[in-house]
Amino acid sequence: MTYDFDHPLSRRNTDCVKHDGLNHFFHRDDLLPMWVADMDFQSPDCVIEALRTRLDHPVLGYHWPPQSYFDVVIGWLGRRYGISATAEELHFIPGIVAGISFVVQAFTSPGDGILVTTPVYPPFLNIPSSSGRRLVKCPLVIKDGRFEIDFDSFEQHAAGCKLLILSNPHNPGGTVWSPDTLRRIADICARHGLLVISDEIHADLTLPPHRHTSFPTVSATAAAISIMFMAPSKTFNIAGLSSSVSYTHNPELRSRFHAYLDNYGVAGGNVFAFVGAEAAFRHGEEWLGQMLQYLKANAEYTREYLTSNMPLVKAVIPEASFLVWLDFSEYGFSHEESLRRIQDVAGLALNDGTSFGGDAHRNCFRINIGCPRATLSLALEKLKNAF
């Protein structure tokens, strides 16, 4: 079956953050939304049909994750990433941001240092600060058009910290970290006594020919010091179902973490979370394969358009996911002027780079290319005309 990712869908008046949240976040609703990290593609038919079938039963009471849910997650992790997981090593989580917050609370104390590499997904910055921990930011460097880790700087920043929150693959830059990079991260963190959270929500969106490596698979050390999170939400565009899972190989970490989760009632979940995830993991790979080819073509289109029409924009084209990091610094505008041109002239809603790590990214913005090509083309044309 061939899937049509060019088909436009109106998401207005569905209470989606990306479209209906414009007034709340941008104080206007006349912008073309190219911000929130979900896609403007229809979710797979297999998921929609599974949800409809479940509604044939009229009782929607309390629901427990069925064994079939864990079986299909185990199969997915093994088939795609070589993880030999057991059901005991997995735990349902309603969302990865919540899961990260639970790890911070369970394994660190107020005042402890929590390391992140910037720019990075904003909740990685907010969770430590809001929980009374000490946020430690290690800047990434751009080399050959991709974000990389300066390991001398990384080790200096790691000293004295208790926890690393790693975006694997990286958001907002889309870097697919190599096995060697992940092993070096693991060795440094083990040497300094850091627990590692590996957020792998974008793993399934790794664009060909790149290959994702799951952090706990790179070494016994990495497996022993990490808690990994993954979800079908980005993969199949079903974030609204709130279905995620943690994988913890180390039995001591696992026992402590699962006990913490169970103590706070994080066990059962939304009935549709399990139904949708099962259907996606069991029947959605053909849809995913075609969608990844479409995203890859969108990424190449973005690269070529910017190179030809906006050469002053330094773009980090993703190796994974549908997010492109744009640096407008060479135009010489202030942050306020760049923002004015993007919103008032171009009429676009993009993510402001400062939210990914502060003033160091004041002339950077993140654009979402997980949309039909016509929408992407329109957005890039608007951007060109504004600069």
N, C-alpha and C positions, 0 to 999 in steps of 0.2 A: 504493500500500500504506500502511495506517495502522499505526504502531508504538505499542506499549503501554508507556508509561513509568511506569504505575502498578503494574505487576507486581512484587511483592517477590521478591528473590533473596537466598538465604543465601550469604554469602561466607566464612563460618566454615570453618576447616580447609582453606583453599586457599592458605595462606601469604601472604595479602595483608596489607600493613602496616596498613591502616586497621582491620581487625578482629582479625587474629591478632597484631598488634603491640601490642595494648593492654597486655599484661603487661609488655613490655619498656619501653614509654615512660611508662605510667601506674601500673605496679606493681599492676595489678588488671585483671580481664577482664569486669567486670560493668557497664561503661559503654556507653551508646549512642554509637557512634562517628560524630561529625559533624566530623571534623578533616581528615585527609589529603586533599589536593586531587585525588582521583579520584572518579568518580561511581559510584553504585550502580545504574546502568543496564546492561543487557546491551549488549555491543559489537555493532556492526552485523552482520547476518547475512552480508553480502557479505565481511566480513573473516573470520568464522569459517569460511565455506565455502572461501575461498581457502586458508586454513591447512590445512584437511582435505585439499583437493585436492593441495597440495604434499606431504603425507605419503603420498600414493599412490606417490611415488618413495622407495625405502627408503634412499637415501644422503643423509646430512646433513653433507657435508664443508664445507671452507672455501668461503666465498661472497663474491663481489665484487658491488658494486652494479651492476645491469644498466642499460643505457641506458634501458630502459623506465621504471625508477625515476626517473631524472632528467627524462625526458620528462613524466611525470605531475606531478612537483613543479613544473616550469616552467609547465605548463598551469594548475595550481592558483594559483600566484602571479600569473600574468598575468590570469586570469579574475576572480579575487576582489580583487586589490589593485593591478592595473595595473603590475606589475613585469615588465619585459622581460628576464628572466634567460636566461643561457646555461648549458649544463652546466659550462663551465669556471669559472663564478662560484660554483658550488655545491660543497659538500663534505659527505659523510655524516659525522655525529657520533653516537656511541652515546647521548648525552644532553646536554641543554643546560647543565646544571650543569657537566659535564665540559668542554664547549665554552668556557664562560666562564672556567674555570680555565686552559684552554690559552691563551686570549687574554691573560690576566693574566701568565702565564709568558713568553709570546712577545714581549710589547710593553712590559712594565714591568720595573723592577728593584726589589730590596728597598729599602724606604724611600720609594718613590714613593707619592704620594697617589692614592687611588681613591675617587671620589665616588659616593655613593648618596643617594637621597631616601627618607626614612623617614616612616612605617613601610614596610617592604619585605620581600619574600621572604627568609627567614633566610640561605640560602646566599650572597646578595649581601653579607651582613655577614661571614660566616665565611671566604669565600675570600680576601679581602684580608688579613685578620688572620692566617690560618694560613699564608700564603705570605710573611709578613714585609713586607707593604706597609702603608701608613698609611691606615687607614679614615677617610674624611671623610663625616660624616652631615649632610645638609641636610634639616631638617624640612619636610614638606609642611604645608599649612594646609587646614582644612576650610571651604569656602564653599558655602552653599546645598546642604549635604548631600553634597558630593563633595570628594575630595582635589584640590587644585590646587597649583601651584608658585608660590612667592614669588620672582620673578625677581631682585629685588635681592639677596636672601639667596643664591639659587642662584649668581649671578655671584661673590659674595664667596667662597663655598665652592669654586667651580671654580678660582679663581686658585691656581696652584701644584700643581694635580692633573695627572695624566697620562691618566686614564681615567675615563669615566662608565659605570656599569652601569645601564641604563634598563629599567624594567619597562613594556612597551608592548603591551597595556593594563596598567594598574597592578594589582599583587597586593601587598597584600590588599584594596585599595579598589575595584577594578573601574572606575577612571576610564578612559574612552576619550579619550586625548589628542587635541586638535584639531590640524589641520595648522598653524595659526598657532603653537600651543604648541611643536610639534616643530621648526618653523623657528627659533623663538627659542632653543630648546635647542641646535640645530645652530650657530647664529651665535655664541652664547656659547662653546661648546666649541671652535669653530674659532679664535676670537679668543684663547683661552688655551691652545691646543695640545693639547686632549684628544681622544683616540680615544673613540668611542662604541660600546658594545655595546648593541644593542637586542634584548631578549629578548621575542619576539612569540608565545610559546607559547599565550597566551590569545586571540590575534587572531581565530581562527575562532569563538570563543564570544561575540563581540560581539552583544549582544541588540538586536533591532529596537526602535525605528527607528534606533539608533546605527550609525555606520559606522567601521570601523577604518581608520586611515591608517598605512601602513608607513613607518618612519622614513626609509629611503633614498630614498623617492619625493618628499619634500617640497621638495627643492632639490638643486642640483648639489653644494652644500657638504655637505649631509647624506649624500649618496651617497659623497662622497670621504673622509669621516672615520669611516665606520661599518662594523661587521660585524653582520649581522642573523641571529638564530637563529629558527627555527620548527620545528614538529613536529606530527604527527597525534595525539600521545599524549593531550593533554587533549581535543582535538576529538572523537575517536571512542572515548575511554575505552580506549586500548590502551597505556598507559604501560609495561606489562610487556614490550612488544616492543622497547623501547629503540631508537627510531628518530627521529633529528632531523637537521636539515640547516642548514648555514650558507650565507649569501649575502653575498659580498664583491664590490662593484662596482669599487672602486679596484684597478687591476692590481698596484701596488706592495704594498699591504696584502695582497692576495690571494696573491701569490707568496710573501711572507714567512710568512703564516699557514698556507697549504697545505703549504709545505715543513716547517714545524714539526710539523704534524699527521702528515705522512707519515714524518717522522723518528721519531715515537713510535708508529708502527704503527696510526694511526687512519685506516684506509682501508676494509678489509673489515668485515663485520659479521655479525650473526645472520641467517641465511637468512630467518627469519620476520619480521624487521624490514622487509625489503624487500617481501616478499609481502604482509604486512598493510598497509603504507603504500600500496602500489600499489592494492590493492583498495579501501581507504578513499577515497583521492583520486579514484579512477576511478568508483566506484559508490556512494559514501556521502553524496552531497549531499542526497538526499531525506530520509534518516534525520536528517542534521544539521539541516535546516530544521525538521522537526517537533520535534526535541529542543530547539532554541533557543526555540521557542514555549512548550514546557513549562517550560524554565528561566525564561523571562520571567514566566510565570504564577506560578511558585514565588517569584520575587523580589517580585512584587506582593502575593502572599499574606503573605509575611514582613513587608513594609512595613505592610500593613493590620493584621495581628495585633499587631505591636509597638505601633503607634500607638494601638490600642484597648485593649490589655491591659497594656502596659509602657511608658507614655509617658516614663518617666525614662531609658529606654535610647535612646541616640543611635546610630542605625544608619546606616551608609553602604551604601545599596542599590546593587549593581553595575550599571554600564552594559555590562559584559562579564564573562563567566564566572559561576561558581556559588558565590562566596565573599562572605560578608557580614561587615563589620567592625562589632562591637558595643562601645559605650562605656558602661560601667556607673558612671561616676564620680559621677553625680548621686545615687546611693544613699548615697554617703559612706562606703562600706565600705573597709577595707584590701584590698590585693591578696590577702592570705591568706584573708580572709573571703569575698571574691568567688569565689575559687577553690574554697573549701570548699562554698559553696552550689551552684556549678556541678557539681562532681564528687560530693560526698557527699550533697547533698540532691536535686539534679536527676538525678544519675546520667548526666551527659553528658561526653563527651570532646570538648573544643574546643581549638583552638590558642591558647596563652597569648600575649597581646599583647606581653609583654616580649621574646619571641624575634624580634620584627619591628623592634626598635630600642631596647630597653632600658626603663628605668624610666619614661620619658615615656608609655609605653603600658601601665602596670601595672594599670589597671582596664579594659583592652580585651581582647577575645577575638574570634577568627575562627570563624565557623560555616559549614559546608559545606551548601548547599541543593541539591546535585546528587543528589537522591534522590527516591523516590516521595513523593507528597504526604502520604500517611498517615504516613510516617516523619518528615517535616518537621513535620507538625501535632503529632505526639507529642512531638517534641523541644521545640517552642515551648511546649507546655503544661507540660512538665516545668520549663522555664526560668521560666515565669510563677509556678508554684507554689513555686519555690525563692526567689523574691525578693518 
